[in-house]
Amino acid sequence: MALSFMNRLSVRSASAVVFLMASACAPRPGSETVEASLVTATSEADHPGQAVYEQWCASCHDNPEASRAPGLDGIRELNQATIRYALELGYMKYQARDVPKDELEQLIDWLPQGEAEDDGWVKSASCPIKRRRVILEGAPRTAVAFGIDPHNNRNQSAEATGLSAKDMPRLELAWSIAFPKTPTMRSQPVVVGNTIFIAATDAGRLYALDTDTGCVKWMYASDMTLRSSLAFAEGVNGAPASILMGDAAGRVHAVNATTGAKLWVTDVKLTDVNRVTGAPVVLKDRVYVPVSAIEVNFTQFDDYECCKGQGAVVALNLTTGDKVWTGRTMPEATPQLISKAGTQQWGPSGAIIWSTPAIDEKRGVLYAGSGENTSWPATDTSDAIIAYDLQTGDRRWTFQATEADIWNYACGRGGANCTYPGEYHSPDFDFGGSALLAKTPSGRELIVAGQKSGVVWALDPDRSGEVVWSNRIGRGAANGGIHWGIAFDGKRIFAPLNDPNSSYPNPNWGPGIHALDVETGAIVWSYKPTAADCDADVEPGKTTRPAPEFVLNPIAAPIRPQSRQVWESWPPGTLAAAPQRPDVSPSAGSATPPPARPARPCRLGMSPAPLVVDGAVVTGTIQGMLRIFDGASGEVLFEYQTNKPYPDTVNKIEGHGGGIDSHPYVAANGTLFVQSGYARFGEPPGNMLLAFKPKKD
Ligand code: HEC
C-alpha cells in the first residue's frame, strides 16, 4: 500500500506523532492511512537509525533554512540507493565519513520510508494496448530541448502547443500524477506527438507518458540518481531516436525513445566531484553536455583539500556516446597554498557549468555560462559567458561579469578553505541560468544572460561578447538574483528574481519578475509577489512600472572585488513569517490543540526559468505558486497554488506539491505541464506532474 505523502512526511519524532494523532481526529484525505503510519512511527522510534540521524545529521537537516540542506521529510522520500550514494560517494561523503560503519548501515536502513522500490504502480498505470506505443513517425516535435529552440529563447507558439494566451485564465487541473521516492521535480520534460518524457530524478526513473491521460508507455530505471533536464534527439546513421539526460555521477544516458531501452551511458567527469545539471543539447550528430560539480559541499571541513573540481562542456558522438572533445574552463588544478588550518589547497578550480548552452550554428559556437571559482587563484573564466567553438571545443572568447569571485561553503563562516591572499571577494555570482541568443525587432542579434548578481547582460555575438547593455534589476545573492534563467518573446526579456524577502533601497530588488525591452534593457513592467501568496492578510502583488530613475541601472563589467564590508553590509534577507497554508495546519476542531509547528517562512523568490507560451509568461515561486502573465502588459492571467496534497492522481499514488523551481514547465497538445516539489534550500518537497487544460465553455 502506498502511504500518503503527507503522512509519511510527518512520522519522525514524538511531537510529530502527537500532531498526527490530533489531526487524525478530523477526517482528511487519506485519513485511513494515518493509523498505519502511526504503527510505523511507534516501531520506528525503536529503530537505532534514528539516533544516528539525531547525532550526525539533524543539525543541518532539521534546519533546512539555515543549512540549505533538504529537510528530513525530503530525504526520507529518497530511495535507499540514492541515500547510500549520497553518503558514500556523493554530496554527504564528508558529512558521513566519521560515522561508524555499523551506524551508517542503521541510518541507511532507517532513512528511506515506505516500500523499498516503488515501481509496482507502473503496471496498473500502463496505457491500454492501443495507446501504449510511442509513435514518432510523423509526430510533431513540440518541445525537444530545454531552450525549446537551439537559441534557448524558451518561447512556444500557440500553433505548436494548441494553447493560446487567451486560454490561460480558463486553465484547470485536468489530471495529475505523483512519483514515488521523489521529493524534487527538477527536470524539464520533452514532448513528441502524444508522448511526454519525464524524469523522477531522485528515484532514477525516466517515463514515457501519454499526454492526454498520464498513462505509462514505458519506464527506464537508471542505476543512478538522474539530474538534468531532458533532450530528444533524432536518430542519425541508422540509430534510433533517443532521450538524453545527465545523472548525479557525471554521466550522460541515451535511452531509446520508442522502447525505453538503454543505448549508451558515457562518463563526462573530469574529477569525481562532477555531475551533469544543465541539459544536454543536440545539433546534428553531436551532443553537447555542460558539466557541474558538488565540491563546495566538502569545503566546510578544514581538512578538505580544496579544490580540484572544474567545469567543462563535453561534446559526444550522438550515435555512440564517444567523446569528441572536452572544453575545459581552466587548466587542471595543481597544489597551491597551505591553508591556515595546515591543509594543502589546490587551484584553480570552479567555473562549473550549471546551465544549458545555447547553440549559435551560424557563428559555429555555443554559449555556456559559468559559476564562481571555488579556490585560489581566480581565473578569468568564472562568472562568465564562454563561447566555445562547436567543432574543436576551443574557447573563442570569454565575457567575465564578475572578477575574482572565490566562493565555497567555508566562506562567510571564516573557514580555512576561504582565506586567500590578495584581492578577492565571495559573492557567489554564477550564471546559473542559460544564456539565450535573441533576435531583436530591429534585426540585431544579442546574447542575453541573467546572473545571480541581479544583473541582466546583453552582449554582442560579433564583437567577442562586448557589452551592449546591462541592467542591475536585483540585489543578488548566493541563491538570489536571476537563478535558473530567463525567457524571450521576440521583444521582451523576462527575468525573475530569487532575491531573499527583505526591504531594499531599490524598489526593483527582492523577489519578483521584470520584463525588459530587449533593444535597451529598460524595464517595461514589474511584478512583486506578496505574502498573500501564503494566505497572509495583505494586498496581493500587482504589476507596476518603475519610476524613471529605476528603469535602467547599468553596471560596468567586470564587477570587481569591493571591500568585503560592502557586500556584507547589504540588508540581510529577513524572511517574513506567514500563516501556514490550510492543508498543513493542524485540523480545526481537534479535541486537544496540537503543539504548534514552527511557522514556515513565506518565501516569495522566483527561481525557475520562465517559459513563454503564445506571449503568456509562465512563472513559479519557490513556495509553489504558479502564476501566468500577459507578456506585453504584465497583467496576471492565472494563479494557482501547487503546494498542497493531491489525493486523486491518475496513478493512484497520493501526491503532494511543493516548491516550483529549476526547469518545471512545458506546453503541448493543449496542455500546460507543471512540476511541483523541490527539497532543497528549505523549499517544500513534492512529487507532482500537473496537467492543466482550459475549461470547456
Ligand atoms: C553540515 C550540514 C550537513 C550535515 C551535518 C549533513 N548534511 Fe546532508 N545535506 C546537506 C546539504 C547542504 C545538502 C544539499 C546539498 C546540495 O543540494 O547542494 C545535503 C543533502 C543530503 C542528501 C541529498 C543528496 C542528494 O543527492 O539529493 C542526503 C540523502 C543527505 N544530505 C543525508 C544526510 C545524512 C544521512 C546525514 C548524516 C550522516 C547528513 N546528510 C548530514 C547538509 C548536511
Boltz pocket constraint, residues with backbone or C-beta under 6 A from the ligand:
constraints:
  - pocket:
      binder: B
      contacts: [[A, 52], [A, 53], [A, 56], [A, 57], [A, 58], [A, 59], [A, 60], [A, 61], [A, 67], [A, 68], [A, 69], [A, 70], [A, 75], [A, 78], [A, 82], [A, 83], [A, 86], [A, 87], [A, 90], [A, 91], [A, 92], [A, 95], [A, 96], [A, 99], [A, 107], [A, 225], [A, 248], [A, 297], [A, 680]]
      max_distance: 6.0
